[in-house]
Amino acid sequence: MENSDISEDLFKGFKGTYNELICQDDFSTDGHPLHNRQDQQQVSLGMLSALLLVVDIGLGVQYSKVSEKYGPLYQNLTHISSELEQLRATHSNMIHAKEEALTLLQKELQKVYKTSGQLGSAKHTGMELQRQVESLQGQKMALQSSVTEFVESCGRCLPGWKLLNSLCYYFPLSNSIPLKTWDRSRESCIQKGADLAIINSEEKQEFINKAIQALRYSSGSWHLTGFWIGLREKEDKEGTWAWLDGTKLTQGYWADGEPNDDMNNEDCAAIYSKNHPKASWDAMKTWNDAPCRYALKWICQMKAKAA
């Protein structure tokens, strides 16, 4: 039986006994009515006191049983409440620590962004300095080459010109110098006190061929990599080639299949730094006939100063 049921039964018993005492006849026919009533009241109070004592004892027993049953639960509840308060405090501390960590992280990220920006700027500056260094190195090499050529020629050729025996040769490779037709190329040479180069020996062919190969000039299609020389076909004699000094060509260094006077429009000669598409590379076969209106580089030739 549950504790609540026992308490309820005791209360019901107490209530029933009390009602019985109250409902008894207060006036008896025997003896003095007042005395009888007092006696009855005393008896009722005694019995009521006894019942109250019994109920109190029962309630004490029930309280003891309830305490035995629910006491540990109350202790557990108290312990859980204490742990819950500790967890709440820990959670609050963690939230506070998290907020501080986020604030610190934001500060560090700002430093990282700032450093990253400085690094990017430094990288850009470094790349710019590298380009400047490369440009200066190129200028240095060009100056060293000019000095070397000048020393080798002992001042017999102008700076930028190459000496072979008693002749000086000029190769206008700068990108700032535009390509020109055969006639305009010759005019440029004449303005320098020279003329287009005459290649009338194997020695000259080898020298000029090595020079243009070393220069590594490139212009996309092979037919645009040529250098005009002082050789062209005579207008009055088809198939006859002559140098600018009036001498007739006796030994040429034409690529295989050349000159072919394609479309009857190729009357000027040029030496090339790339293979002719119809032939394997041969240093002694680098000439090709081309239309005189083509824009190409050119080679000037002039007499060297006396040693």
ROVO-596283 format. One line per field, with one value per residue: residue number from 1; x, y, z of N, C-alpha, C in turn. Coordinates in Angstrom, 2 decimals. Atoms other than C-alpha are relative to their C-alpha. Example, Ala and Ser with C-alpha at 12.3 -4.5 7.8 and 13.67 -1.06 7.14 Angstrom:
k <- (1,2) .
nu <- (0.89,-0.82) .
nv <- (-1.19,-1.19) .
nw <- (0.00,-0.06) .
cau <- (12.30,13.67) .
cav <- (-4.50,-1.06) .
caw <- (7.80,7.14) .
cu <- (0.90,-0.77) .
cv <- (1.20,1.09) .
cw <- (0.00,0.73) .
//
This chain:
k <- (1,2,3,4,5,6,7,8,9,10,11,12,13,14,15,16,17,18,19,20,21,22,23,24,25,26,27,28,29,30,31,32,33,34,35,36,37,38,39,40,41,42,43,44,45,46,47,48,49,50,51,52,53,54,55,56,57,58,59,60,61,62,63,64,65,66,67,68,69,70,71,72,73,74,75,76,77,78,79,80,81,82,83,84,85,86,87,88,89,90,91,92,93,94,95,96,97,98,99,100,101,102,103,104,105,106,107,108,109,110,111,112,113,114,115,116,117,118,119,120,121,122,123,124,125,126,127,128,129,130,131,132,133,134,135,136,137,138,139,140,141,142,143,144,145,146,147,148,149,150,151,152,153,154,155,156,157,158,159,160,161,162,163,164,165,166,167,168,169,170,171,172,173,174,175,176,177,178,179,180,181,182,183,184,185,186,187,188,189,190,191,192,193,194,195,196,197,198,199,200,201,202,203,204,205,206,207,208,209,210,211,212,213,214,215,216,217,218,219,220,221,222,223,224,225,226,227,228,229,230,231,232,233,234,235,236,237,238,239,240,241,242,243,244,245,246,247,248,249,250,251,252,253,254,255,256,257,258,259,260,261,262,263,264,265,266,267,268,269,270,271,272,273,274,275,276,277,278,279,280,281,282,283,284,285,286,287,288,289,290,291,292,293,294,295,296,297,298,299,300,301,302,303,304,305,306,307) .
nu <- (0.86,-0.76,0.01,1.15,1.22,0.00,0.35,1.42,0.79,-0.07,0.84,1.42,0.32,0.10,1.23,1.17,0.06,0.39,1.43,0.76,0.00,0.85,1.40,0.56,1.01,-0.65,0.83,0.41,1.09,-0.53,-0.92,0.16,-0.31,-1.22,-1.14,-0.09,-0.54,-1.41,-0.72,-0.06,-0.93,-1.36,-0.30,-0.17,-1.28,-1.08,-0.07,-0.47,-1.45,-0.66,0.05,-0.96,-1.32,-0.18,-0.17,-1.32,-0.99,0.10,-0.58,-1.45,-0.49,0.10,-1.03,-1.29,-0.07,-0.15,-1.37,-0.89,0.20,-0.28,-1.17,-1.10,0.37,-0.19,-1.45,-0.44,0.48,-0.88,-1.30,0.18,0.15,-1.34,-0.76,0.59,-0.51,-1.40,0.00,0.40,-1.15,-1.02,0.48,-0.15,-1.43,-0.38,0.52,-0.87,-1.28,0.21,0.08,-1.35,-0.76,0.44,-0.57,-1.43,-0.11,0.24,-1.19,-1.06,0.35,-0.32,-1.46,-0.32,0.39,-0.95,-1.27,0.21,-0.05,-1.40,-0.72,0.35,-0.69,-1.43,-0.17,0.10,-1.24,-1.07,0.12,-0.40,-1.46,-0.57,0.04,-1.02,-1.30,-0.15,-0.24,-1.36,-0.92,0.01,-0.77,-1.40,-0.51,-0.11,-1.16,-1.20,-0.18,-0.48,-1.39,-0.80,-0.12,-0.83,-1.38,-0.46,-0.20,-1.00,0.53,0.10,1.44,0.86,0.62,1.13,-0.38,-0.89,-1.14,-0.54,-1.11,-0.01,1.38,0.85,1.38,0.99,1.26,0.98,0.94,0.85,1.44,0.40,-0.31,1.01,-0.41,0.04,-0.15,-1.40,-0.45,-0.10,-1.13,-1.23,-0.08,-0.44,-1.44,-0.69,-0.02,-1.06,-1.26,-0.22,0.94,0.37,-1.16,-0.34,-0.52,-0.57,-0.99,0.44,-0.35,1.04,1.25,-0.08,-0.04,1.32,0.95,-0.20,0.42,1.47,0.45,-0.29,0.94,1.27,1.15,1.17,1.14,1.13,-0.18,-1.41,-0.33,-0.16,-1.22,-1.12,-0.76,-0.33,-1.42,-0.14,0.10,1.33,0.05,-0.02,1.30,-0.05,-0.43,0.68,-0.81,-1.38,-0.09,-1.22,-0.22,0.13,-1.21,0.05,-0.54,1.00,-0.05,-0.62,0.21,1.07,0.23,1.46,0.63,0.41,1.19,-0.01,1.18,1.06,0.77,1.41,0.96,-0.78,0.04,-1.03,-1.17,-1.01,-0.53,-0.14,-0.57,0.98,-0.51,0.75,0.00,0.95,0.94,-0.20,-1.35,-0.59,-0.85,-1.37,-0.52,-0.43,1.18,0.94,0.56,1.31,0.48,1.26,0.46,-0.75,0.89,0.08,-0.66,-0.90,-1.20,-1.00,-1.39,-0.81,-1.45,-0.85,-1.42,-0.52,-1.07,-1.34,-0.53) .
nv <- (-1.19,-1.23,-0.85,-0.91,0.77,0.23,-1.28,-0.27,0.91,-0.50,-1.20,0.42,0.63,-1.07,-0.77,0.82,0.08,-1.33,-0.18,0.86,-0.64,-1.18,0.38,0.68,-0.76,-0.80,-0.01,1.35,-0.03,0.36,-0.95,-1.43,-0.25,-0.78,0.88,1.00,-0.69,-0.28,1.28,0.42,-0.88,0.37,1.27,-0.29,-0.70,0.98,0.86,-0.84,-0.18,1.28,0.12,-0.97,0.55,1.08,-0.62,-0.65,1.07,0.51,-0.99,0.04,1.20,-0.24,-0.99,0.71,0.82,-0.90,-0.52,1.08,0.27,-1.16,-0.74,0.07,-0.75,-1.42,-0.23,0.00,-1.24,-1.08,0.17,-0.36,-1.45,-0.59,0.23,-0.85,-1.35,0.02,0.04,-1.32,-0.89,0.39,-0.43,-1.45,-0.28,0.40,-1.02,-1.17,0.33,0.05,-1.39,-0.56,0.65,-0.57,-1.35,0.16,0.52,-1.11,-0.84,0.71,0.00,-1.33,-0.03,0.86,-0.71,-1.10,0.61,0.52,-1.14,-0.43,1.04,-0.16,-1.19,0.33,0.92,-0.81,-0.79,0.93,0.33,-1.19,-0.08,1.08,-0.45,-1.03,0.67,0.68,-1.03,-0.49,1.05,-0.05,-1.18,0.28,0.92,-0.74,-0.88,0.84,0.44,-1.15,-0.25,1.10,-0.21,-1.17,0.38,0.93,-0.72,-1.04,-1.28,-0.10,-0.02,-0.75,0.85,0.77,0.60,1.15,-0.08,1.17,-0.48,-1.46,-0.44,-0.06,0.39,-0.50,0.76,-0.80,0.94,-0.63,-0.01,-1.38,-0.25,0.72,0.73,-0.87,0.63,0.06,-1.36,-0.81,0.55,-0.52,-1.41,-0.06,0.28,-1.13,-1.10,0.29,0.04,1.40,0.51,1.37,0.89,0.85,1.28,0.60,1.02,0.92,-0.58,-0.97,0.74,0.64,-1.03,-0.62,1.03,0.21,-1.21,-0.07,1.12,-0.37,-1.05,0.68,-0.82,0.80,-0.84,0.82,0.77,0.06,-0.91,-1.35,-0.04,-0.29,-1.26,-0.41,-0.16,-0.84,0.82,0.04,0.45,-1.12,-0.22,0.24,1.37,0.91,1.13,-0.44,-0.69,-0.80,-0.72,-1.46,-0.59,0.25,1.31,1.03,1.10,1.21,1.08,-0.35,0.93,0.10,1.20,0.92,-0.43,-1.46,-0.89,0.54,-1.13,0.36,-0.94,-1.01,-1.20,0.10,-0.54,-0.42,1.13,-0.15,1.14,0.36,0.60,1.24,0.93,-0.11,1.13,1.04,0.57,0.20,-1.13,0.01,-1.36,-0.57,-0.13,-0.79,-1.10,0.19,-1.19,-0.46,-1.27,-1.12,-0.81,0.61,-0.73,0.89,-0.62,-0.13,0.02,-1.04,0.29,-1.15,0.26,-0.30,-0.99,0.58,0.41) .
nw <- (0.00,0.08,-1.20,0.07,-0.33,-1.46,-0.63,0.25,-0.85,-1.37,-0.09,0.06,-1.30,-0.97,0.29,-0.39,-1.48,-0.49,0.29,-0.93,-1.32,0.06,0.21,-1.17,-0.77,-1.02,-1.24,-0.45,-0.99,-1.31,-0.62,0.24,1.43,0.20,-0.27,1.10,1.23,-0.21,0.07,1.41,0.71,-0.39,0.68,1.44,0.20,-0.20,1.19,1.11,-0.20,0.35,1.47,0.56,-0.22,0.98,1.32,0.03,0.14,1.38,0.92,-0.17,0.69,1.44,0.37,-0.01,1.22,1.15,-0.04,0.46,1.44,0.86,-0.47,1.00,1.21,-0.31,0.00,1.41,0.61,-0.48,0.65,1.42,0.05,-0.20,1.22,1.03,-0.22,0.41,1.47,0.49,-0.20,1.00,1.32,0.06,0.16,1.36,0.92,-0.17,0.61,1.44,0.47,-0.04,1.07,1.27,0.08,0.29,1.37,0.91,-0.01,0.71,1.43,0.52,0.18,1.15,1.22,0.20,0.43,1.35,0.92,0.09,0.74,1.41,0.49,0.08,1.12,1.21,0.07,0.35,1.42,0.76,-0.12,0.81,1.40,0.16,-0.01,1.28,1.02,-0.18,0.43,1.47,0.41,-0.31,1.01,1.25,-0.11,0.03,1.38,0.79,-0.39,0.56,1.44,0.23,-0.29,1.03,1.26,-0.27,0.42,1.46,0.33,-0.91,-1.02,0.51,1.29,-0.13,0.91,0.70,0.84,0.18,0.15,-1.20,0.32,-0.97,-0.01,-0.77,-0.63,-1.00,0.31,0.29,1.42,0.79,1.19,1.18,1.31,0.44,0.34,-1.22,-0.76,0.61,-0.36,-1.39,-0.02,0.64,-0.97,-0.96,0.75,0.37,1.00,-0.34,0.00,1.15,-0.50,1.21,-0.34,-1.04,-1.28,-0.35,-0.22,-1.31,-1.03,-0.14,-0.43,-1.43,-0.70,-0.10,-0.84,-1.38,-0.39,-0.29,0.42,0.38,0.37,0.40,1.22,0.38,1.09,-0.54,-0.81,0.88,-0.03,1.37,0.36,1.21,1.21,0.59,1.39,0.95,0.61,1.44,0.28,-0.92,-0.41,-0.25,-1.28,-0.10,-1.25,0.12,0.58,1.43,0.39,0.22,-0.96,0.54,-0.98,-0.93,-1.10,0.01,-0.56,1.06,0.74,0.15,0.09,0.87,0.57,-0.14,0.58,0.72,-0.84,-1.03,0.68,-0.96,-0.77,-1.44,-0.71,-1.03,-1.23,-0.24,1.12,1.10,-0.18,1.02,-0.08,-1.31,-0.32,0.51,-0.22,1.27,0.87,-0.81,0.76,0.64,0.72,-0.55,0.58,-0.55,-0.85,-1.32,-1.09,-0.73,-0.53,1.05,-0.46,0.63,0.10,0.30,-0.19,-1.34,-0.05,0.07,-1.31) .
cau <- (0.00,1.28,2.14,-0.57,-3.18,-2.15,-2.34,-5.74,-7.03,-5.80,-7.50,-10.75,-10.58,-9.94,-12.81,-15.22,-14.34,-14.69,-18.13,-19.24,-18.23,-19.97,-23.12,-23.52,-26.46,-25.20,-28.04,-28.43,-31.44,-29.22,-27.47,-27.02,-27.13,-24.31,-22.04,-22.86,-22.10,-18.78,-17.83,-18.72,-16.73,-13.71,-13.94,-14.32,-11.35,-9.24,-10.16,-9.60,-6.19,-5.38,-6.49,-4.46,-1.47,-2.03,-2.41,0.71,2.64,1.29,2.22,5.67,6.06,4.84,7.17,10.04,9.17,8.78,12.11,13.75,12.25,12.64,15.59,18.23,16.26,16.31,20.02,20.53,18.39,20.51,23.68,22.35,21.32,24.83,26.40,23.97,25.06,28.69,27.94,26.19,29.18,31.54,29.37,29.38,33.16,33.49,31.28,33.38,36.59,35.14,34.31,37.83,39.29,37.16,38.29,41.92,41.38,39.96,42.98,45.34,43.42,43.75,47.50,47.57,45.63,47.96,51.02,49.54,49.02,52.58,53.82,51.89,53.32,56.81,56.34,55.23,58.19,60.48,59.14,59.61,63.17,63.80,62.67,64.92,67.82,67.20,67.01,70.25,71.91,70.81,72.21,75.40,75.81,75.14,77.74,80.24,79.63,80.12,83.30,84.57,83.82,85.44,88.54,88.71,88.33,90.85,88.55,88.47,84.64,81.90,80.29,77.80,79.58,81.46,84.88,85.98,89.38,89.09,85.28,82.77,79.22,76.11,72.98,70.03,68.30,66.71,62.92,62.77,64.13,61.31,61.63,62.24,62.07,65.24,65.46,64.78,67.31,69.97,69.13,69.62,73.08,74.07,73.12,75.72,78.38,77.94,75.94,74.20,76.61,78.35,78.93,81.29,83.38,82.93,84.69,82.13,79.23,80.39,81.08,77.70,75.81,77.36,76.65,72.90,72.61,74.24,71.83,68.90,66.62,63.09,60.02,57.36,57.33,60.70,60.42,60.34,63.60,65.73,68.36,68.62,72.06,73.45,72.36,69.46,68.38,69.13,66.06,67.24,68.50,66.11,67.97,71.15,72.15,74.67,76.18,75.84,79.44,78.44,80.15,78.19,77.31,79.58,79.12,75.89,74.78,71.15,68.90,67.86,65.39,66.28,66.20,62.86,61.46,58.06,55.29,58.01,58.17,61.26,64.13,66.07,68.26,68.30,70.20,68.14,68.64,66.15,65.87,64.34,61.16,62.27,65.75,67.67,69.85,73.12,75.19,76.34,72.78,70.93,69.97,66.53,65.06,62.11,59.94,61.89,58.83,59.06,59.92,62.95,66.05,69.25,73.07,75.24,78.89,81.60,85.38,87.14,89.48,93.13,94.86) .
cav <- (0.00,3.50,6.02,8.40,5.65,4.88,8.56,8.84,5.77,7.18,10.50,8.75,6.66,9.73,11.57,8.65,8.30,12.01,12.01,9.11,10.95,14.09,12.28,10.44,11.57,14.35,13.91,10.65,9.83,8.53,10.88,14.59,15.84,18.30,15.74,13.20,15.68,16.67,13.07,12.34,15.33,14.26,10.76,12.14,14.44,11.61,9.39,12.27,12.90,9.23,9.27,12.40,10.70,7.67,9.89,11.82,8.61,7.37,10.57,10.41,6.87,7.90,10.91,8.64,6.28,9.17,10.58,7.18,6.85,10.41,11.64,10.29,11.78,15.15,14.82,13.89,16.84,19.12,17.65,18.02,21.60,22.33,20.74,22.65,25.92,24.94,24.10,27.42,29.21,27.20,27.92,31.61,31.57,29.71,32.25,35.06,33.29,32.70,36.39,37.33,34.77,36.15,39.67,38.54,36.60,39.68,41.69,39.00,38.78,42.52,42.13,39.28,41.33,44.25,42.01,40.35,43.74,44.74,41.40,41.90,45.39,44.09,41.31,43.79,46.00,42.97,42.02,45.59,45.61,42.26,43.69,46.68,44.39,42.32,45.49,46.77,43.42,43.59,47.10,45.95,43.07,45.39,47.87,45.07,43.79,47.28,47.74,44.32,45.06,48.45,46.96,44.17,46.60,48.96,51.83,51.03,50.56,52.67,51.40,48.63,47.67,44.41,44.20,41.65,42.33,45.84,46.07,47.03,45.58,46.92,44.91,47.16,44.79,47.30,47.02,50.80,50.59,49.73,47.20,48.68,47.86,47.14,50.73,52.34,49.99,51.12,54.78,54.13,52.66,55.53,58.03,56.33,56.59,52.90,50.72,47.35,44.49,42.64,38.97,37.83,35.25,32.22,34.07,36.88,34.40,32.48,35.66,37.26,33.99,33.41,37.00,36.85,33.42,34.78,37.72,35.23,37.57,36.19,37.59,34.90,33.62,32.57,34.82,37.92,37.03,38.05,40.82,42.74,42.57,44.61,42.16,42.44,41.21,43.45,45.03,44.65,41.10,38.64,35.99,38.04,39.18,41.91,43.57,47.27,47.87,46.71,43.30,40.36,37.55,34.59,32.57,32.66,31.00,30.40,28.05,24.97,25.90,29.61,32.05,31.06,34.55,33.54,35.27,37.19,39.58,38.58,40.79,41.50,39.18,38.65,36.41,34.50,33.40,30.51,27.43,27.76,25.61,23.70,22.76,21.40,23.91,24.70,27.69,28.16,28.15,30.97,33.33,33.83,36.11,38.20,41.09,44.34,45.89,43.45,45.11,43.39,44.13,44.88,44.76,47.79,47.62,50.27,50.41,50.27,53.03,52.45,50.63) .
caw <- (0.00,-0.88,1.86,0.64,0.97,4.61,5.55,3.95,5.89,9.22,8.48,7.58,10.81,12.88,11.20,11.76,15.44,15.95,14.35,16.53,19.67,18.62,17.62,20.97,23.23,25.35,27.89,29.80,31.99,34.73,37.15,36.94,33.35,33.77,35.37,32.72,29.96,31.46,31.90,28.32,27.08,29.10,27.70,24.19,24.60,25.93,23.07,20.67,22.19,21.83,18.20,17.54,19.08,16.89,13.82,14.76,15.18,11.86,10.15,11.71,10.45,7.04,7.02,7.97,5.14,2.70,3.86,3.39,-0.09,-1.41,0.65,-1.79,-4.66,-2.91,-2.32,-5.98,-6.97,-4.82,-6.28,-9.84,-9.13,-7.87,-10.95,-13.18,-11.59,-12.14,-15.79,-16.25,-14.77,-16.99,-20.03,-19.23,-18.86,-22.17,-23.95,-22.49,-23.53,-27.00,-27.39,-26.30,-28.72,-31.58,-30.77,-30.74,-33.99,-35.69,-34.61,-35.90,-39.20,-39.62,-39.10,-41.63,-44.20,-43.66,-43.96,-47.05,-48.66,-47.82,-49.17,-52.41,-52.76,-52.01,-54.55,-57.18,-56.34,-56.52,-59.95,-61.15,-59.79,-61.47,-64.80,-64.27,-63.42,-66.54,-68.62,-67.11,-67.71,-71.34,-71.63,-69.95,-72.38,-75.31,-74.03,-73.42,-76.93,-78.35,-76.35,-77.45,-81.08,-80.80,-79.18,-81.73,-84.59,-82.93,-83.74,-87.43,-87.38,-85.84,-82.60,-83.43,-86.66,-87.16,-88.75,-91.36,-92.87,-94.33,-94.26,-91.60,-91.49,-89.82,-88.84,-87.80,-85.35,-82.96,-82.77,-82.97,-86.52,-88.94,-91.73,-95.16,-98.84,-100.80,-102.13,-98.73,-97.09,-99.55,-98.86,-95.13,-95.78,-98.06,-95.33,-93.14,-95.84,-96.76,-99.14,-99.06,-98.43,-101.27,-100.50,-103.21,-101.32,-99.08,-96.28,-96.37,-96.66,-93.61,-91.62,-92.33,-91.92,-88.47,-87.51,-88.29,-86.65,-83.48,-83.49,-83.32,-85.21,-85.60,-87.29,-87.44,-91.02,-92.42,-95.48,-93.23,-91.47,-94.42,-94.68,-97.95,-99.63,-102.55,-105.23,-107.69,-111.09,-114.05,-115.52,-119.10,-118.72,-117.06,-115.06,-114.79,-111.30,-110.51,-107.44,-106.72,-107.76,-111.24,-111.14,-112.40,-109.98,-110.63,-107.43,-105.49,-102.26,-103.16,-101.25,-103.23,-105.94,-105.84,-107.47,-108.98,-109.76,-108.44,-110.43,-112.28,-109.34,-107.32,-108.43,-105.19,-103.08,-99.31,-96.94,-94.34,-90.77,-91.01,-93.16,-96.56,-96.43,-99.56,-98.31,-95.34,-93.50,-95.21,-94.10,-97.70,-99.09,-97.37,-100.20,-101.64,-104.29,-103.08,-104.27,-103.83,-102.14,-99.20,-95.87,-94.34,-92.32,-94.23,-94.01,-94.66,-95.72,-95.67,-95.80,-92.46,-91.36,-91.93,-89.09) .
cu <- (0.89,-0.14,-1.19,-1.29,-0.09,-0.40,-1.48,-0.88,0.00,-0.90,-1.48,-0.41,-0.17,-1.30,-1.23,-0.16,-0.48,-1.50,-0.84,-0.07,-0.91,-1.47,-0.62,-0.96,0.69,-0.76,-0.46,-1.08,0.47,0.93,-0.30,0.38,1.30,1.22,0.18,0.63,1.47,0.83,0.15,1.01,1.43,0.42,0.28,1.33,1.16,0.17,0.53,1.50,0.75,0.05,1.00,1.43,0.30,0.25,1.37,1.10,-0.01,0.62,1.52,0.61,-0.01,1.06,1.38,0.17,0.20,1.42,0.99,-0.09,0.47,1.20,1.17,-0.31,0.22,1.48,0.55,-0.41,0.88,1.36,-0.06,-0.13,1.35,0.85,-0.51,0.50,1.46,0.12,-0.37,1.16,1.10,-0.39,0.17,1.46,0.47,-0.47,0.88,1.36,-0.10,-0.03,1.39,0.87,-0.38,0.56,1.48,0.22,-0.20,1.22,1.13,-0.28,0.30,1.50,0.41,-0.34,0.98,1.33,-0.11,0.07,1.42,0.82,-0.28,0.70,1.49,0.28,-0.05,1.26,1.18,-0.01,0.45,1.52,0.68,0.01,1.07,1.39,0.26,0.28,1.42,1.03,0.09,0.81,1.49,0.63,0.20,1.23,1.31,0.29,0.55,1.46,0.91,0.22,0.92,1.48,0.55,0.28,1.04,-0.45,-0.15,-1.47,-0.75,-0.58,-1.24,0.27,0.99,1.06,0.33,1.05,-0.04,-1.40,-0.74,-1.44,-0.93,-1.31,-1.02,-1.08,-0.96,-1.46,-0.50,0.28,-0.98,0.62,-0.17,0.10,1.47,0.53,0.17,1.15,1.32,0.18,0.51,1.51,0.79,0.09,1.09,1.38,0.36,-0.95,-0.38,1.18,0.14,0.68,0.55,1.13,-0.57,0.28,-1.08,-1.33,-0.02,-0.06,-1.40,-1.03,0.12,-0.50,-1.53,-0.55,0.21,-0.98,-1.38,-1.21,-1.13,-1.16,-1.15,0.31,1.46,0.34,0.12,1.25,1.23,0.63,0.36,1.53,0.06,0.00,-1.43,0.10,-0.02,-1.35,-0.01,0.41,-0.59,0.89,1.45,0.03,1.34,0.05,-0.09,1.24,0.11,0.52,-1.12,0.18,0.58,-0.19,-1.04,-0.16,-1.51,-0.46,-0.45,-1.29,-0.09,1.19,-1.03,-0.88,-1.50,-0.90,0.71,0.09,1.08,1.34,1.11,0.40,0.12,0.61,-0.86,0.64,-0.74,0.05,-0.99,-0.93,0.21,1.34,0.41,1.00,1.43,0.51,0.43,-1.16,-1.10,-0.60,-1.36,-0.34,-1.40,-0.43,0.72,-0.83,-0.19,0.73,0.80,1.07,1.03,1.39,0.77,1.50,0.73,1.45,0.42,1.09,1.34,0.51,1.08) .
cv <- (1.24,0.82,0.93,-0.71,-0.23,1.27,0.29,-0.89,0.48,1.22,-0.38,-0.64,1.04,0.77,-0.78,-0.08,1.30,0.21,-0.84,0.65,1.20,-0.36,-0.75,0.94,0.74,-0.06,-1.40,0.15,-0.32,1.09,1.43,0.30,0.74,-0.85,-1.01,0.63,0.27,-1.26,-0.45,0.84,-0.37,-1.28,0.24,0.68,-0.95,-0.89,0.79,0.23,-1.25,-0.17,0.95,-0.51,-1.11,0.56,0.63,-1.02,-0.55,0.94,0.02,-1.18,0.21,0.99,-0.65,-0.84,0.86,0.54,-1.05,-0.21,1.16,0.83,-0.06,0.79,1.49,0.35,0.03,1.28,1.18,-0.04,0.42,1.50,0.70,-0.16,0.89,1.43,0.11,0.01,1.35,0.99,-0.30,0.46,1.50,0.39,-0.34,1.02,1.25,-0.22,-0.03,1.41,0.65,-0.58,0.56,1.41,-0.06,-0.49,1.11,0.92,-0.66,-0.05,1.34,0.14,-0.81,0.70,1.12,-0.53,-0.54,1.11,0.50,-1.00,0.11,1.20,-0.26,-0.93,0.75,0.83,-0.88,-0.37,1.17,0.16,-1.07,0.38,1.06,-0.61,-0.69,1.00,0.54,-1.03,-0.06,1.17,-0.21,-0.90,0.71,0.92,-0.80,-0.49,1.12,0.29,-1.06,0.19,1.17,-0.33,-0.90,0.72,1.12,1.36,0.16,0.03,0.84,-0.95,-0.70,-0.65,-1.13,0.03,-1.37,0.51,1.52,0.58,-0.05,-0.28,0.43,-0.78,0.76,-0.88,0.65,0.00,1.40,0.37,-0.80,-0.76,0.89,-0.82,0.01,1.40,0.85,-0.49,0.55,1.47,0.16,-0.24,1.19,1.18,-0.18,-0.03,-1.41,-0.37,-1.41,-0.94,-0.80,-1.25,-0.78,-0.99,-0.90,0.56,0.98,-0.71,-0.64,1.03,0.59,-1.01,-0.27,1.19,0.05,-1.18,0.33,1.06,-0.56,0.86,-0.90,0.93,-0.86,-0.87,0.09,1.05,1.46,0.13,0.34,1.36,0.35,0.11,0.74,-0.78,0.03,-0.40,1.21,0.11,-0.37,-1.42,-0.93,-1.20,0.35,0.85,0.72,0.70,1.51,0.66,-0.29,-1.37,-1.02,-1.13,-1.23,-1.20,0.44,-1.08,-0.15,-1.27,-0.88,0.48,1.48,0.42,-0.57,1.09,-0.29,1.13,1.16,1.32,-0.01,0.39,0.45,-1.20,0.35,-1.26,-0.26,-0.69,-1.29,-0.87,0.40,-1.21,-1.13,-0.71,-0.22,1.13,-0.22,1.42,0.67,0.14,0.73,1.19,-0.38,1.27,0.33,1.28,1.17,0.88,-0.61,0.88,-0.99,0.82,0.10,-0.01,1.06,-0.40,1.29,-0.37,0.39,1.06,-0.69,-0.31,0.98) .
cw <- (0.00,1.28,0.01,0.36,1.49,0.72,-0.15,0.88,1.45,0.17,0.00,1.33,1.09,-0.17,0.44,1.49,0.59,-0.20,0.96,1.37,0.03,-0.05,1.18,0.75,1.14,1.35,0.31,1.08,1.39,0.49,-0.36,-1.43,-0.20,0.22,-1.10,-1.25,0.13,-0.10,-1.44,-0.78,0.33,-0.69,-1.48,-0.26,0.18,-1.20,-1.20,0.09,-0.41,-1.51,-0.67,0.14,-1.01,-1.40,-0.11,-0.17,-1.43,-1.01,0.12,-0.71,-1.51,-0.46,-0.06,-1.26,-1.25,-0.06,-0.48,-1.51,-0.86,0.46,-0.99,-1.26,0.21,0.01,-1.42,-0.71,0.42,-0.68,-1.49,-0.16,0.15,-1.27,-1.15,0.13,-0.43,-1.53,-0.59,0.13,-1.01,-1.39,-0.19,-0.21,-1.41,-1.03,0.07,-0.65,-1.52,-0.59,-0.01,-1.12,-1.37,-0.19,-0.35,-1.42,-1.03,-0.08,-0.79,-1.50,-0.64,-0.23,-1.22,-1.31,-0.32,-0.50,-1.41,-1.04,-0.18,-0.80,-1.49,-0.62,-0.16,-1.18,-1.32,-0.19,-0.40,-1.47,-0.86,0.05,-0.83,-1.47,-0.27,-0.04,-1.32,-1.12,0.10,-0.43,-1.52,-0.53,0.24,-1.05,-1.33,0.01,-0.05,-1.41,-0.86,0.32,-0.60,-1.49,-0.30,0.24,-1.10,-1.32,0.14,-0.50,-1.50,-0.45,1.03,1.04,-0.57,-1.35,0.26,-1.10,-0.60,-0.98,-0.08,-0.14,1.34,-0.42,1.14,-0.17,0.87,0.64,0.98,-0.44,-0.32,-1.46,-0.86,-1.18,-1.23,-1.29,-0.40,-0.27,1.25,0.88,-0.55,0.37,1.44,0.11,-0.56,0.95,1.04,-0.68,-0.43,-1.12,0.43,-0.21,-1.29,0.55,-1.20,0.32,1.09,1.40,0.47,0.30,1.38,1.13,0.24,0.48,1.51,0.81,0.17,0.80,1.48,0.50,0.33,-0.35,-0.45,-0.29,-0.51,-1.20,-0.46,-1.05,0.46,0.87,-0.83,0.23,-1.44,-0.17,-1.34,-1.30,-0.51,-1.47,-0.92,-0.69,-1.49,-0.36,1.06,0.30,0.26,1.27,0.10,1.34,-0.23,-0.56,-1.49,-0.43,-0.09,1.02,-0.67,0.92,1.02,1.07,0.23,0.71,-1.16,-0.65,-0.23,-0.87,-0.98,-0.60,0.00,-0.48,-0.71,0.78,1.08,-0.62,0.95,0.86,1.47,0.58,1.23,1.20,0.35,-1.25,-1.07,0.10,-1.01,0.15,1.44,0.23,-0.49,0.09,-1.29,-0.98,0.76,-0.75,-0.56,-0.76,0.52,-0.70,0.68,0.92,1.39,1.02,0.84,0.72,-1.14,0.61,-0.78,0.01,-0.33,0.28,1.43,-0.08,-0.03,1.41,0.45) .
//
